[in-house]
């Protein structure tokens, strides 16, 4: 029954999810624009591509934010580590002139 209330409810949920997914992509794109500038700065100033102490602080901070938001902090950490690893890969490329 395509016009049942349940289908309209499900469609509404899915529309919200689609909007959130689009926002996540735009936020990630903005984050990577900024980290690209950081990578260029690090390359220009011969700084290391990674900063383990900052990464540890960020993980700790975002695990707390995840807990406060009632999101599994292990998932939050995995997600952030994935992003950090990608940023470091970009910084390494910048450092090598790619």
HUMO-V227766 format. One line per field, one symbol per residue. burial: 1 if it has 24 or more other C-alpha atoms within 12 Angstrom, else 0. A space follows every 50 residues. Layout:
burial=???
//
This chain:
burial=00000000000000000000000000000000001101110110000011 000000001001100000000000011001000100110111011000
//
